[in-house]
Amino acid sequence: MKLWLPISILLSIAFATIFLYAPMEKTQGVVQKIFYIHVSSALTMYVGFFIAFVSSILYLVKRENKYHWRSNSAIEVGYLFCCIVLVTGPTWAKPIWGDYWTWEPRLTSTFILWLIFTGYLLFQGYLKENQKKAPVISSIIAIIAFLDVPLIHFSVRLWRGVHPTVIRNKDGLTSSMTVTLVLTLVSMLCLFAYLFRHRLFLEKLEQQILERQS
């Protein structure tokens, strides 16, 4: 059975759980349901960029192309989830802050990360013309960019940001909310793994074609 089918079913169950099972948050209302997609995408983004970070370090140490391929593939898929974060975040923020965007620390640091990897992806076409320097430059950029990830995660505490909270009472998430968040996160991680696997296959195939042409 094709992997896309169970992943699609899992994603469908997760979305159904968000809208049909998870309770309505008292303060934020229905817009709070964006939280499950937003947070799950952010955590999945972290995973993707962490894989790229580790793979880039391994490439600089061992100089084996497989680590560069993994890094590049993880960045492309992680970038997709970064885009989801930057779309769902402002959508959630509008009813809470009264505006889609403010230069709040977490939003700003996430936007900076998006800009860095946007530049990374734009320069890939140029860098691939130089097969010797491209993996080194790409790995250095990936490592430097990942340093922004801890800043994103801890920005609210470091700079006392006003990033919206999910629940304002002392009890935190209810059990049904926790189940929904975990299910959504698992489905997003499975989607990441599926896309990463296919992107890595294409990366290897592309490199084989370039080697034959050179």
Buried (B, 14 or more C-beta within 10 A) or exposed (E): EEEEEEBBEBBEBBBEBBEEEBEEBEEBEEBBBBBBBBBBBBBBBBBBBBBBBBBBBBBBEEEEBBBBBBBBBBBBBBBBBBBBBBBBBBBBBEBBBEEEBEEBBBBBBBBBBBEBBEEBEEBBEEBBEEEEEBBBBBBEBBBEBBEBBEBBBEBBEEBEBBBBEBBEEEEEBBEEBEBBBBBBBEBBBBBBBBBBEBBBEEBBEEBEEEEEEE
